[in-house]
Amino acid sequence: MVREMTKAHVPPQVAGNRGKVTSATVRVHNNVRTTGRRDAGGMWMRGLCGDCNSLAGLNYDRAYGDFAKALDIYQRTHSLLHLPRADPAPPVRVAPGLVARSILIGMFATTPQLRVMFPGLAVDLRERRDHIAMPDGASLRMALYPLRWTRLASMFNNYQVLGRRLHYDVFSEVYFRPLAWALTPSDRGFDERMGESVFDHLGWVNVDDWLQYGEDVTAADLRDLCRRGVPHVRHPLAGREQDNWVQLFSDTITAIIEGEIPS
């Protein structure tokens, strides 16, 4: 069955991804990187059918918006009041299963190839299974992200060749304050030629087990879910640092959208 793709906001609009948030498509032609004209209206891609888009909107996106709002309020208050060093993770409540399902459905919008790569996960999400196991070969990672610059991207590989040897591989990534998410390959161990994964090096949280929580779990303490803490990160390819990296992606498959949240 062929269905028309609808406009899917990633992250969901209830997380502030709407209105004056601007976005533009990144293009590479003749090895030259350009960014199109920014338009207001949020970060979105036409990558979900209407049923899947509605599935996320009706069942999961509100929980994501509540989580993002709680984190944003905590971070802003923490900064203004100059509080002592924060706990390993912010003391906010989260519905882990709902939030993980919301962002994963959004990632299927950024990277339609995921339906072929991980068909079982696609079915589990569509059927609203209570307990979902992350498929072999993939891992969902999360970090705190305080910047106004935003980015959505599908599959690409990057290798830092100047400075510390690191690699950064994703099936999908979402950078939108106050959170950063990445769906990464989980079967690539340390390789001396490529170095350490950025996600391991910076301590991004593995949240695969959030999918094991049912829809009835709506107020878990983030400190209990992330006992080793949640790092604050920036995108490794942002600004001048991108010159330290070799970037590998397909100009026919990889989609990249960058934007900005208004101050």
C-alpha positions, 0 to 999 in steps of 0.5 A: 500500500502506498500512502502520502507522506505528511508533515512530521515535526521532529521533535513534536510541536508541543516541545516548542518546535513550531511558530518562529522556529526556523529551518532550512535544508542543507545541500552539498553540490560539487563538494560545496556545502550550502544551506537554503533560505530559512523558513519559520514553522519548525523542524519537520520532514515529510516522512510519516503517513497520516496514521503514524503521525497521528499515532504519535500525536495522540499517544506520545507527543504530549509526554515528550513535551512535558519532559522537555518543558520540565528540563527547560525550566530546571535548566533555566532556573539552575542557571539564573540562581547559580545553584550548586553543582546539579545532581547527576541527572536533573530532578524531573519526572518523565514518562520513559516509555512514552517519550522514547516512542515519541522520538523514535517515531520521529526518527522514522520520519527523518530516516524512512530506511529504518522501516527496512532495516528494523521492521520489527521495531516499526511494527512494535511501535505501530501496534503500540506494544507495551514492552519493546526491545531495541533491535540488535544493531541499534541503540537510542542515546540521549543527552542534554542540549542547551543551545538554540541551534537545531539539527535533524539528520538521517544516516551518515558517518563522520571521523575526526582526523585532527586532534583526538581520534573519534567517530560519530555514526548515526541512523538518525539524530535530533538536536533541539533544546533542551535535548539531543537524541541519536539512534546509533549503531550498537555493533561497532566496538572500539577500533584503533583506526576510527577511535572511540565513539563520540557517544561513549567518549562524552557519556551519552545515556543509553535509553534502550530500556525506556522502551520496556516501560509501558504507557502506565508509567508516567512519572519516573524520576530521571535521576533513577533512570540515569544514575550515571548522569546526563551530559551536556553536549553540542554537535561535533560538526557545529561551527569551526570544529567541522573542519576537523572531521571527514564527513561521509554520507549519501547525497541521495539518501541523507537528509539534513535540516538545520535551524534555530530557536528564537531567543 
